[in-house]
Amino acid sequence: MAELFVTNFNSNFTGVSATAAGVLRQQVTQYDLKLVGHPLPGCPDPITARQARQMSRVAPAGRPFGIWHVRRNPEMRAAIWARDVLRLPIRIVFTSAAQRYHSALPRWLISRMDAVIATTEKAAEFVPHVRAVVPHGVDCNLFTPATDRATAWAATGYPGTRGIATIGRIRPEKGTDLTVETLIRVLPDMPETTALVLGKAKSGDQSFLDDLKAKVAAAGLSDRILFPGEIPAQDLPALLRALSLVIQLPRYEGYGMAPLEALASATPILASEAGFFREFTQDGQNGMVVPLEDVPAAAEGLRRMLGDAGLLNAMSLHARQDAERLFGISREADGIAAVYEALWAEG
């Protein structure tokens, strides 16, 4: 019987999916585990929730119970049902990245967890049962620097001699409009640069996306600010290493994996004061942080970074070094493992 069940009930590949996949690829060498739900890149084939319940009927050999590690509301509900209604010998661990209070239903679900892992000290202030603060890490074997960035960019097929990008769901909370406005201000002076707005808009945000495209067209930059849609997870590492800079200006972010994956790819970041972004930049060694919703500051930062090759190269070098030294995925896996072991020791 497996001792660890890692759930992934979302068919879309999100930031939560990326963090779960990175950790799970480390955990396969540590535990007898099963992925439950939808596939994750580089991870074992998943089983169904029903199969997970069947396999959890008996405690695994040498353990007082199995552990279900959940990261979303439906996954918490399924685990609570298995533990409290079916009375299966399991304990539930939840990872929380939100840096604000949850709504009523998630609050109740989180209150039923056996252990909560917060990704930041701030996130820990909003949830009960916190056993540890464990920042997300990045797989530095998957996200790696390019041997030659110019060649890597040319291989993408996008125009220009260098590229920058913002990555994530297209919606106001993610500040996609702030990023587009910043790009409109800066790119006319940098004709060699192409910007990619990577991500998709849900149906409720389609008019928001349409407005952004209209603003880009009105600025005469439709051939320089592109909206390719959502990039498949397996294609992201190659694109990140080809970029010269990643820009993320959300109004709110729980943690934020795109900047961290960029750093591991030796790609500097320009980010707003959200999520864990200030910690990522290490006092400006590998990128810049600007105040929330401050387009002029973001435009000034973007001009400075793209206009100074020496600065950008120095940031690129620090980016990779900092990702390996401070944010390697093994650190996160070890921190999570300590929570599991503490639960098992309590019996």
BELSUL-V249901 format. One record per residue. N is the residue number from 0. SS is DSSP state (A for helix, B for strand, O for the rest). PSI is psi in whole degrees, 0 to 359 (none if undefined). D_CENTER is the distance of its C-alpha to the mean C-alpha in whole Angstrom. Layout:
# BELSUL-V249901
[[N & SS & PSI & D_CENTER] [N & SS & PSI & D_CENTER]]
This chain:
# BELSUL-V249901
[[0 & O & 140 & 31] [1 & O & 150 & 27] [2 & O & 343 & 26] [3 & B & 131 & 22] [4 & B & 119 & 21] [5 & B & 120 & 17] [6 & B & 147 & 17] [7 & B & 89 & 15] [8 & O & 1 & 17] [9 & O & 123 & 15] [10 & O & 339 & 16] [11 & O & 148 & 13] [12 & O & 106 & 10] [13 & O & 182 & 7] [14 & A & 322 & 4] [15 & A & 318 & 6] [16 & A & 318 & 8] [17 & A & 317 & 6] [18 & A & 319 & 6] [19 & A & 317 & 9] [20 & A & 316 & 10] [21 & A & 315 & 10] [22 & A & 318 & 12] [23 & A & 323 & 14] [24 & A & 334 & 15] [25 & A & 321 & 17] [26 & A & 338 & 18] [27 & O & 338 & 20] [28 & O & 351 & 23] [29 & O & 325 & 23] [30 & O & 158 & 24] [31 & O & 101 & 25] [32 & B & 165 & 22] [33 & B & 136 & 22] [34 & B & 133 & 19] [35 & B & 124 & 20] [36 & B & 241 & 19] [37 & O & 155 & 18] [38 & O & 155 & 17] [39 & O & 142 & 14] [40 & O & 133 & 14] [41 & O & 10 & 16] [42 & O & 163 & 17] [43 & O & 155 & 20] [44 & O & 139 & 22] [45 & O & 160 & 21] [46 & B & 170 & 24] [47 & O & 164 & 25] [48 & A & 323 & 24] [49 & A & 317 & 28] [50 & A & 322 & 28] [51 & A & 319 & 26] [52 & A & 318 & 29] [53 & A & 319 & 31] [54 & A & 346 & 30] [55 & O & 5 & 30] [56 & O & 332 & 33] [57 & O & 138 & 34] [58 & O & 142 & 33] [59 & O & 154 & 32] [60 & O & 130 & 34] [61 & O & 2 & 34] [62 & O & 145 & 32] [63 & O & 342 & 33] [64 & O & 164 & 30] [65 & B & 163 & 27] [66 & B & 132 & 23] [67 & B & 120 & 21] [68 & B & 116 & 17] [69 & B & 156 & 16] [70 & O & 358 & 13] [71 & O & 163 & 14] [72 & A & 310 & 18] [73 & A & 328 & 19] [74 & A & 322 & 18] [75 & A & 316 & 20] [76 & A & 316 & 23] [77 & A & 319 & 24] [78 & A & 320 & 23] [79 & A & 318 & 26] [80 & A & 314 & 28] [81 & A & 319 & 28] [82 & A & 314 & 29] [83 & A & 331 & 31] [84 & A & 311 & 33] [85 & O & 349 & 33] [86 & O & 39 & 34] [87 & O & 148 & 32] [88 & O & 77 & 31] [89 & B & 161 & 28] [90 & B & 153 & 26] [91 & B & 129 & 22] [92 & B & 133 & 19] [93 & B & 136 & 16] [94 & B & 127 & 13] [95 & B & 126 & 13] [96 & O & 348 & 10] [97 & O & 133 & 13] [98 & O & 46 & 15] [99 & O & 167 & 17] [100 & O & 139 & 20] [101 & O & 161 & 19] [102 & O & 179 & 22] [103 & A & 311 & 25] [104 & A & 310 & 24] [105 & A & 323 & 20] [106 & A & 317 & 22] [107 & A & 316 & 25] [108 & A & 315 & 23] [109 & A & 327 & 21] [110 & A & 341 & 24] [111 & O & 1 & 25] [112 & O & 150 & 23] [113 & O & 331 & 24] [114 & B & 143 & 22] [115 & B & 135 & 19] [116 & B & 119 & 16] [117 & B & 145 & 14] [118 & O & 342 & 12] [119 & O & 163 & 14] [120 & A & 322 & 17] [121 & A & 317 & 17] [122 & A & 328 & 15] [123 & A & 339 & 18] [124 & O & 345 & 21] [125 & O & 3 & 20] [126 & O & 151 & 20] [127 & O & 174 & 23] [128 & O & 30 & 23] [129 & B & 120 & 21] [130 & B & 334 & 22] [131 & B & 152 & 19] [132 & B & 114 & 17] [133 & O & 102 & 14] [134 & O & 147 & 11] [135 & O & 149 & 8] [136 & O & 177 & 9] [137 & B & 143 & 9] [138 & O & 101 & 12] [139 & O & 357 & 14] [140 & O & 335 & 16] [141 & O & 316 & 14] [142 & O & 111 & 13] [143 & O & 159 & 16] [144 & O & 157 & 18] [145 & O & 146 & 21] [146 & O & 319 & 24] [147 & O & 110 & 25] [148 & A & 321 & 23] [149 & A & 318 & 26] [150 & A & 319 & 27] [151 & A & 320 & 23] [152 & A & 317 & 23] [153 & A & 326 & 26] [154 & A & 341 & 25] [155 & A & 337 & 22] [156 & O & 357 & 26] [157 & O & 156 & 24] [158 & O & 171 & 27] [159 & O & 171 & 28] [160 & O & 351 & 27] [161 & B & 159 & 24] [162 & B & 150 & 21] [163 & B & 165 & 18] [164 & B & 156 & 15] [165 & B & 145 & 13] [166 & B & 128 & 10] [167 & O & 174 & 9] [168 & O & 137 & 11] [169 & O & 105 & 15] [170 & O & 162 & 16] [171 & A & 320 & 18] [172 & A & 325 & 15] [173 & A & 358 & 13] [174 & O & 27 & 16] [175 & A & 324 & 16] [176 & A & 324 & 20] [177 & A & 320 & 20] [178 & A & 314 & 18] [179 & A & 317 & 21] [180 & A & 321 & 24] [181 & A & 316 & 23] [182 & A & 320 & 23] [183 & A & 326 & 26] [184 & A & 328 & 27] [185 & A & 320 & 27] [186 & A & 332 & 27] [187 & A & 334 & 30] [188 & A & 1 & 31] [189 & O & 73 & 29] [190 & O & 343 & 30] [191 & O & 353 & 29] [192 & B & 133 & 25] [193 & B & 137 & 23] [194 & B & 137 & 20] [195 & B & 129 & 18] [196 & B & 96 & 16] [197 & B & 127 & 14] [198 & O & 174 & 13] [199 & O & 157 & 15] [200 & O & 133 & 17] [201 & O & 168 & 18] [202 & A & 323 & 22] [203 & A & 344 & 22] [204 & A & 10 & 21] [205 & A & 321 & 23] [206 & A & 327 & 25] [207 & A & 315 & 23] [208 & A & 317 & 22] [209 & A & 320 & 25] [210 & A & 320 & 26] [211 & A & 316 & 24] [212 & A & 323 & 25] [213 & A & 320 & 29] [214 & A & 320 & 28] [215 & A & 317 & 27] [216 & A & 318 & 30] [217 & A & 332 & 32] [218 & O & 358 & 31] [219 & O & 30 & 32] [220 & O & 21 & 29] [221 & O & 337 & 28] [222 & O & 359 & 28] [223 & O & 334 & 26] [224 & B & 105 & 23] [225 & B & 152 & 22] [226 & B & 79 & 20] [227 & B & 352 & 19] [228 & B & 200 & 17] [229 & O & 132 & 14] [230 & O & 134 & 14] [231 & O & 144 & 14] [232 & A & 322 & 11] [233 & A & 343 & 14] [234 & A & 350 & 15] [235 & A & 317 & 12] [236 & A & 316 & 13] [237 & A & 322 & 17] [238 & A & 318 & 16] [239 & A & 321 & 13] [240 & A & 343 & 16] [241 & A & 344 & 19] [242 & O & 152 & 18] [243 & O & 340 & 19] [244 & B & 146 & 17] [245 & B & 131 & 14] [246 & B & 125 & 14] [247 & B & 116 & 12] [248 & O & 53 & 14] [249 & O & 152 & 13] [250 & O & 331 & 16] [251 & O & 142 & 13] [252 & O & 130 & 10] [253 & O & 313 & 9] [254 & O & 290 & 7] [255 & O & 105 & 5] [256 & O & 332 & 3] [257 & A & 316 & 5] [258 & A & 323 & 8] [259 & A & 320 & 8] [260 & A & 326 & 8] [261 & A & 314 & 11] [262 & A & 318 & 12] [263 & A & 335 & 13] [264 & O & 8 & 14] [265 & O & 31 & 17] [266 & O & 115 & 16] [267 & O & 162 & 16] [268 & B & 147 & 14] [269 & B & 118 & 16] [270 & B & 157 & 14] [271 & B & 168 & 15] [272 & O & 74 & 16] [273 & O & 169 & 13] [274 & O & 226 & 10] [275 & O & 22 & 11] [276 & A & 322 & 12] [277 & A & 321 & 15] [278 & A & 323 & 15] [279 & A & 318 & 13] [280 & A & 350 & 16] [281 & O & 58 & 18] [282 & O & 36 & 21] [283 & O & 8 & 21] [284 & O & 324 & 21] [285 & O & 12 & 18] [286 & B & 190 & 17] [287 & B & 146 & 19] [288 & B & 134 & 18] [289 & B & 159 & 20] [290 & O & 156 & 21] [291 & O & 136 & 19] [292 & O & 26 & 21] [293 & O & 85 & 23] [294 & A & 316 & 23] [295 & A & 319 & 26] [296 & A & 321 & 24] [297 & A & 318 & 21] [298 & A & 318 & 24] [299 & A & 317 & 26] [300 & A & 319 & 23] [301 & A & 317 & 22] [302 & A & 316 & 26] [303 & A & 315 & 26] [304 & A & 314 & 23] [305 & A & 337 & 24] [306 & A & 357 & 28] [307 & O & 96 & 28] [308 & A & 322 & 28] [309 & A & 317 & 29] [310 & A & 315 & 26] [311 & A & 321 & 23] [312 & A & 319 & 24] [313 & A & 318 & 24] [314 & A & 322 & 21] [315 & A & 316 & 20] [316 & A & 313 & 22] [317 & A & 326 & 20] [318 & A & 308 & 17] [319 & A & 316 & 17] [320 & A & 317 & 19] [321 & A & 321 & 17] [322 & A & 315 & 14] [323 & A & 318 & 17] [324 & A & 323 & 18] [325 & A & 334 & 16] [326 & O & 26 & 13] [327 & B & 146 & 14] [328 & A & 334 & 12] [329 & A & 329 & 16] [330 & A & 316 & 16] [331 & A & 314 & 13] [332 & A & 320 & 15] [333 & A & 319 & 19] [334 & A & 320 & 18] [335 & A & 319 & 17] [336 & A & 324 & 20] [337 & A & 325 & 22] [338 & A & 316 & 21] [339 & A & 310 & 23] [340 & A & 324 & 26] [341 & A & 319 & 27] [342 & A & 314 & 27] [343 & A & 323 & 29] [344 & A & 329 & 31] [345 & A & 341 & 32] [346 & O & none & 33]]
